[in-house]
Structures are given as structure tokens and as C-alpha cells.
């Protein structure tokens, strides 16, 4: 018969005495009649954490997960309370040289902007920020070794960061974004012959797959500039236009503006990109690049990663703030090339208990008054002593 010693009172042997409604073995002391069950949290936490990750990284609701394990939704919320404190590792790899990476920023309204670097199949790393600035893109790219080619949508911050950190890396502008920008300026049905001809050139960009086709397209763009040179240089003078018909961007400090400024802007954009080699960098990869052709757009990132993240946020729209950010980070980590087992990460961090202890110690330290008389940095009470500078104020400051 299986026995164990009484752990607290008399120290006499205990024997099995049936099971509880949760199917846990009940133990009863043969001397004093004390009854208890053995509950090892370390045995239960891995299974609970597996449920937590399944819920966060899939489109299943918490109610469905609770139904599968025959528990209530409130019970799962109690199980998952400490798991939110487990830090998600963000990969930093400065040794692997990628052939081509794709970078882009996507916005989540409650929490800010997420910058992602990925290859054609996996997430490489990410960085949270408020806006797509140069410094934030530098923080993203500093985690990686310079690749052969980097594809971007043309954000100024990304271009400046690439030039500063990876001066020898070729830049490939996403041709889908280039075409989209051209359509925004020209519309899908331009009224002028010059607009229709330029729109045809912009729409042909994603279909180019060989260097010969790229050369032909460049020749057509040059011919377009020669044929419509006078059209693009037409000017409208402010004195000849009624005040209410002047475009808003030209109402101040302008004597004249180009009549067809949208068409001219589109032509100059294509000319500049073609001159700097950012349109067809994928057709002339550097030495050491594999035989497979490089990609000309960010479709693998925007359609394969950003779109799924947006869907994940929609499915977990009840989460806010840091909870939503944690769900996004776990999804990103699960889609890196060599992710570690989440249970290993949870076990290393004691299932969130380590972070809880640190948070309590930090809070207690911050709630103490500073030595020089300054109030506490963080506090949970209102000072009851009279302070002359505090009170109800009225009027303008």
C-alpha cells in the first residue's frame, strides 16, 4: 500500500483515501485523520502555459479553450495571470548574412508602430516605436548583419537608416508601393494623354522579370520625358488664377506652380528611382547571391506577416495595451526560423514568478520618499498635508 509521512502535525503514515472531484488523489493520516491532496504546481504549469500560447497565437477564443479542458473562462484567466509577465525573447543575430530581407512598419492603434524585418519565409526581428523614424529603423537594423539586398516601401526613415548602417547594401524599392503611389497621383483613369501613358509605364513595373525588359522600360521612360517635356514644364501663375481656385499648397509664398504637378511628380519619382538603381536591383543581385531571383516587392511581409497580425488583433480585440503587445510578440517569436520551446522560456522565468518578485521590489522601492525631500516617484496615496500650490484653479493660464 502506498504511504507517505504526515508533513505537518503528527508525522505518522498517511494512506490513499480515494480521489477528489478533480480526480486528484486524497491522502488521509492513519493517526489523526487529517486529509489533504498533493498539488505540484510545477507539473501543472507547463500544460497551462501551453494553453496560454495556443490561445494567444491562434484565432480560437478563450471560451473555446476553456470548453476543451472542461474549465470555466474565469478559471483560465486565473491560470494565465502570471504568464503575462513572462518576457518574450527578441532575436538578435549579427552573424547570419541574409541574401534579402524585407522591412516594413505597421500600426496598431492602441499600442503604436511595429517595425518588422523578415526574409521570404520567417520573421527575423522586430522593434516597437511610435513612428517610422530614422532612429527607430536604426534600432531595428542594428540587430542584424548587413544583407545583400534590402527591400523597403520607401519610407524616408528606412532609407536613411539603410544608407547610414549598410552603405554597401543594395536597396530595392517595393514595386507594388511604387505603382500605388503613381496611381494616387494620376488616378486610375487619367484625363490627359501624358497621364495615361505614364500610368501604363507604372502598371508595367511589377511584370518585369528580365534585364532586357528593364532596359526597354527605361528607354520608354526616357522617350516619355522627351515627348511630353513641354507638357510637364507648363506653368500656372498665381496672378492669372482666381483666389478660390488656387490649390491649398500653393496659396502662400508661390508666384507660380507647374500646371500638371501631379504628373510631373510621378515622372520625376520614376526617373529618380531608375537613376539610383532602386527599381530593378532585384534583377542584378550582387556576387554570392543564390541562383533564385530576388523579390521585387514586400508582399511576403505585408501579406504573410502583417496581414496575419492584423487578423490576430481583430480576433483578440478584447485585449488592450501590454496584453495585446504580448500576444503579437509571442506570434512573431513563434514564426522566427528557430524558435525555442515556449515552455522552456516559461520554466526559465519561473512561469512569471521571477518578474512578479522584481516588480514588487521595484514598486516598494519607488514608493519610498527620496532622501532629499522629493515625493515618491510612484505612489498609491494622496498626501494629506496642506500644499499651497495645489487647489482648484479657474480661468486661463
GUMAR-424271 format. One record per residue (C-alpha): residue number from 1; x, y, z negated. Coordinates in steps of 0.2 Angstrom, whole numbers, plus 5000, padded with zeros to 4 digits. Example, Ala and Ser with C-alpha at 12.3 -4.5 7.8 and 13.67 -1.06 7.14 Angstrom:
! residues 2
(1,(5062,4978,4961))
(2,(5068,4995,4964))
***
This chain:
! residues 397
(1,(5000,5000,5000))
(2,(5007,5017,5005))
(3,(5010,5028,4990))
(4,(5018,5044,4985))
(5,(5023,5054,4969))
(6,(5011,5067,4962))
(7,(5020,5083,4967))
(8,(5014,5095,4954))
(9,(5007,5088,4937))
(10,(5010,5070,4930))
(11,(5022,5064,4943))
(12,(5013,5047,4944))
(13,(5010,5037,4960))
(14,(4996,5043,4972))
(15,(4987,5032,4985))
(16,(4977,5034,5000))
(17,(4959,5038,4997))
(18,(4950,5039,5014))
(19,(4950,5054,5026))
(20,(4943,5072,5027))
(21,(4930,5078,5039))
(22,(4945,5084,5049))
(23,(4952,5066,5050))
(24,(4967,5071,5038))
(25,(4972,5058,5025))
(26,(4966,5061,5007))
(27,(4978,5056,4993))
(28,(4972,5053,4975))
(29,(4983,5052,4959))
(30,(4980,5035,4950))
(31,(4983,5043,4933))
(32,(4974,5060,4933))
(33,(4963,5058,4948))
(34,(4970,5074,4957))
(35,(4966,5073,4975))
(36,(4974,5083,4990))
(37,(4979,5082,5008))
(38,(4996,5083,5016))
(39,(4996,5098,5028))
(40,(5013,5101,5038))
(41,(5011,5117,5047))
(42,(5027,5113,5057))
(43,(5018,5098,5065))
(44,(5003,5109,5070))
(45,(5011,5125,5076))
(46,(5018,5118,5092))
(47,(5001,5112,5098))
(48,(4993,5128,5093))
(49,(5006,5138,5102))
(50,(5003,5128,5117))
(51,(4985,5133,5117))
(52,(4990,5151,5115))
(53,(5001,5151,5130))
(54,(4988,5142,5140))
(55,(4975,5155,5136))
(56,(4987,5169,5139))
(57,(4994,5164,5156))
(58,(4979,5156,5164))
(59,(4961,5163,5168))
(60,(4952,5152,5155))
(61,(4943,5161,5141))
(62,(4946,5159,5123))
(63,(4929,5151,5121))
(64,(4933,5138,5134))
(65,(4949,5134,5125))
(66,(4940,5133,5108))
(67,(4927,5121,5116))
(68,(4941,5109,5122))
(69,(4948,5107,5104))
(70,(4932,5107,5095))
(71,(4935,5123,5086))
(72,(4927,5140,5084))
(73,(4933,5155,5093))
(74,(4937,5163,5076))
(75,(4947,5148,5071))
(76,(4958,5150,5086))
(77,(4960,5169,5083))
(78,(4966,5165,5066))
(79,(4979,5152,5073))
(80,(4985,5164,5085))
(81,(4988,5179,5073))
(82,(5006,5177,5071))
(83,(5010,5171,5088))
(84,(5008,5189,5094))
(85,(5024,5193,5085))
(86,(5035,5181,5095))
(87,(5046,5191,5106))
(88,(5046,5186,5125))
(89,(5064,5185,5132))
(90,(5068,5196,5146))
(91,(5080,5188,5158))
(92,(5097,5197,5161))
(93,(5108,5189,5174))
(94,(5123,5199,5181))
(95,(5132,5184,5188))
(96,(5120,5177,5201))
(97,(5121,5186,5218))
(98,(5104,5186,5226))
(99,(5103,5186,5245))
(100,(5087,5198,5245))
(101,(5077,5205,5231))
(102,(5061,5214,5231))
(103,(5057,5229,5218))
(104,(5041,5237,5215))
(105,(5031,5246,5202))
(106,(5013,5243,5197))
(107,(5002,5252,5185))
(108,(4991,5246,5171))
(109,(4981,5260,5164))
(110,(4981,5256,5146))
(111,(5000,5252,5144))
(112,(5010,5261,5158))
(113,(5020,5256,5173))
(114,(5029,5239,5175))
(115,(5044,5238,5187))
(116,(5047,5220,5193))
(117,(5062,5213,5203))
(118,(5059,5196,5211))
(119,(5066,5185,5225))
(120,(5055,5177,5238))
(121,(5048,5164,5226))
(122,(5052,5169,5207))
(123,(5052,5183,5195))
(124,(5070,5189,5191))
(125,(5067,5203,5178))
(126,(5056,5217,5173))
(127,(5055,5234,5164))
(128,(5042,5244,5156))
(129,(5041,5263,5159))
(130,(5028,5277,5160))
(131,(5033,5282,5178))
(132,(5044,5276,5193))
(133,(5058,5287,5189))
(134,(5077,5285,5194))
(135,(5082,5281,5176))
(136,(5069,5268,5174))
(137,(5074,5260,5190))
(138,(5092,5260,5185))
(139,(5087,5252,5168))
(140,(5079,5238,5179))
(141,(5094,5236,5191))
(142,(5107,5236,5178))
(143,(5102,5219,5173))
(144,(5107,5212,5190))
(145,(5121,5209,5201))
(146,(5121,5219,5217))
(147,(5112,5208,5231))
(148,(5115,5208,5249))
(149,(5098,5216,5254))
(150,(5085,5225,5243))
(151,(5068,5229,5249))
(152,(5058,5243,5242))
(153,(5042,5253,5246))
(154,(5052,5269,5247))
(155,(5049,5277,5230))
(156,(5062,5291,5228))
(157,(5067,5284,5211))
(158,(5071,5267,5218))
(159,(5081,5274,5232))
(160,(5091,5285,5221))
(161,(5094,5271,5209))
(162,(5100,5259,5223))
(163,(5111,5272,5230))
(164,(5119,5275,5213))
(165,(5121,5257,5207))
(166,(5123,5247,5223))
(167,(5131,5258,5236))
(168,(5136,5244,5247))
(169,(5119,5235,5247))
(170,(5108,5237,5262))
(171,(5091,5245,5260))
(172,(5076,5238,5269))
(173,(5060,5248,5268))
(174,(5044,5238,5267))
(175,(5037,5240,5285))
(176,(5019,5237,5278))
(177,(5021,5253,5267))
(178,(5029,5262,5282))
(179,(5014,5258,5293))
(180,(5002,5263,5279))
(181,(5010,5280,5277))
(182,(5009,5283,5295))
(183,(4990,5278,5296))
(184,(4987,5290,5281))
(185,(4994,5305,5291))
(186,(4987,5300,5308))
(187,(4971,5291,5303))
(188,(4966,5275,5312))
(189,(4958,5285,5326))
(190,(4969,5300,5331))
(191,(4961,5313,5342))
(192,(4977,5318,5352))
(193,(4987,5308,5364))
(194,(5003,5311,5354))
(195,(4994,5304,5339))
(196,(4988,5288,5347))
(197,(5005,5285,5355))
(198,(5014,5287,5338))
(199,(5001,5276,5329))
(200,(5004,5262,5342))
(201,(5023,5263,5338))
(202,(5019,5262,5319))
(203,(5007,5247,5321))
(204,(5020,5238,5331))
(205,(5033,5239,5317))
(206,(5028,5223,5307))
(207,(5028,5212,5323))
(208,(5046,5215,5327))
(209,(5056,5199,5324))
(210,(5072,5201,5335))
(211,(5086,5214,5338))
(212,(5081,5216,5356))
(213,(5063,5221,5351))
(214,(5070,5233,5338))
(215,(5081,5241,5351))
(216,(5066,5243,5363))
(217,(5056,5250,5349))
(218,(5069,5263,5345))
(219,(5071,5268,5364))
(220,(5052,5271,5364))
(221,(5053,5282,5349))
(222,(5067,5292,5357))
(223,(5056,5294,5373))
(224,(5041,5299,5362))
(225,(5052,5313,5355))
(226,(5057,5319,5372))
(227,(5039,5318,5380))
(228,(5030,5327,5365))
(229,(5044,5339,5360))
(230,(5034,5354,5364))
(231,(5018,5347,5356))
(232,(5027,5343,5339))
(233,(5035,5361,5339))
(234,(5019,5371,5341))
(235,(5017,5384,5328))
(236,(5002,5392,5320))
(237,(5005,5409,5312))
(238,(4996,5415,5297))
(239,(4990,5432,5304))
(240,(4981,5423,5318))
(241,(4970,5412,5306))
(242,(4955,5417,5295))
(243,(4960,5416,5277))
(244,(4947,5402,5273))
(245,(4954,5391,5287))
(246,(4972,5391,5281))
(247,(4977,5374,5274))
(248,(4980,5375,5255))
(249,(4998,5370,5256))
(250,(5002,5385,5267))
(251,(4992,5399,5259))
(252,(5006,5406,5249))
(253,(5024,5411,5255))
(254,(5021,5405,5273))
(255,(5022,5415,5288))
(256,(5019,5401,5300))
(257,(5017,5382,5300))
(258,(5018,5368,5313))
(259,(5001,5365,5320))
(260,(5002,5347,5321))
(261,(5011,5345,5305))
(262,(5005,5328,5301))
(263,(5010,5320,5317))
(264,(5027,5329,5316))
(265,(5029,5322,5298))
(266,(5026,5305,5304))
(267,(5038,5306,5319))
(268,(5052,5313,5308))
(269,(5049,5300,5295))
(270,(5051,5286,5308))
(271,(5066,5294,5315))
(272,(5075,5296,5299))
(273,(5072,5278,5293))
(274,(5078,5272,5310))
(275,(5093,5283,5309))
(276,(5098,5277,5292))
(277,(5095,5259,5297))
(278,(5082,5256,5284))
(279,(5069,5250,5296))
(280,(5077,5235,5304))
(281,(5090,5230,5290))
(282,(5082,5213,5289))
(283,(5087,5209,5307))
(284,(5106,5212,5304))
(285,(5110,5204,5287))
(286,(5127,5206,5280))
(287,(5141,5192,5280))
(288,(5137,5177,5269))
(289,(5118,5179,5271))
(290,(5109,5162,5275))
(291,(5103,5157,5292))
(292,(5085,5161,5286))
(293,(5078,5178,5292))
(294,(5076,5191,5278))
(295,(5059,5198,5274))
(296,(5053,5214,5281))
(297,(5040,5218,5268))
(298,(5036,5217,5249))
(299,(5021,5205,5252))
(300,(5029,5191,5242))
(301,(5030,5203,5227))
(302,(5014,5213,5229))
(303,(5003,5198,5235))
(304,(5011,5184,5225))
(305,(5015,5193,5208))
(306,(5007,5210,5206))
(307,(4990,5203,5213))
(308,(4990,5189,5200))
(309,(4995,5201,5186))
(310,(4980,5212,5191))
(311,(4969,5197,5190))
(312,(4976,5191,5174))
(313,(4972,5208,5166))
(314,(4955,5208,5173))
(315,(4952,5190,5165))
(316,(4959,5196,5148))
(317,(4951,5213,5149))
(318,(4946,5212,5131))
(319,(4965,5214,5126))
(320,(4972,5231,5124))
(321,(4989,5239,5121))
(322,(5003,5227,5115))
(323,(4992,5212,5116))
(324,(4989,5215,5135))
(325,(5008,5218,5137))
(326,(5012,5202,5128))
(327,(5001,5192,5140))
(328,(5009,5200,5155))
(329,(5027,5196,5149))
(330,(5023,5178,5145))
(331,(5016,5176,5163))
(332,(5031,5184,5170))
(333,(5043,5173,5160))
(334,(5034,5158,5165))
(335,(5036,5162,5183))
(336,(5055,5165,5182))
(337,(5066,5152,5190))
(338,(5072,5143,5175))
(339,(5061,5147,5160))
(340,(5064,5139,5143))
(341,(5050,5129,5135))
(342,(5039,5142,5126))
(343,(5038,5130,5111))
(344,(5057,5131,5109))
(345,(5056,5150,5109))
(346,(5042,5149,5096))
(347,(5052,5137,5085))
(348,(5067,5148,5085))
(349,(5057,5163,5079))
(350,(5048,5153,5066))
(351,(5032,5155,5075))
(352,(5032,5173,5072))
(353,(5035,5172,5053))
(354,(5053,5180,5055))
(355,(5046,5195,5064))
(356,(5032,5197,5051))
(357,(5045,5197,5037))
(358,(5056,5210,5046))
(359,(5040,5221,5049))
(360,(5035,5221,5031))
(361,(5053,5225,5025))
(362,(5054,5239,5038))
(363,(5037,5246,5033))
(364,(5041,5245,5014))
(365,(5057,5255,5018))
(366,(5049,5268,5028))
(367,(5035,5271,5015))
(368,(5048,5277,5003))
(369,(5051,5296,5001))
(370,(5068,5302,5008))
(371,(5081,5307,4996))
(372,(5081,5325,5002))
(373,(5063,5328,4998))
(374,(5056,5325,5015))
(375,(5040,5315,5016))
(376,(5040,5297,5021))
(377,(5042,5293,5040))
(378,(5027,5282,5039))
(379,(5014,5281,5025))
(380,(4997,5275,5021))
(381,(4991,5288,5009))
(382,(4987,5307,5009))
(383,(4997,5317,4997))
(384,(4985,5324,4983))
(385,(4997,5338,4978))
(386,(4992,5356,4984))
(387,(5001,5361,5000))
(388,(4998,5379,5005))
(389,(5002,5376,5024))
(390,(4988,5363,5026))
(391,(4970,5368,5027))
(392,(4955,5372,5039))
(393,(4960,5384,5052))
(394,(4949,5394,5064))
(395,(4952,5405,5079))
(396,(4966,5405,5092))
(397,(4984,5401,5088))
***
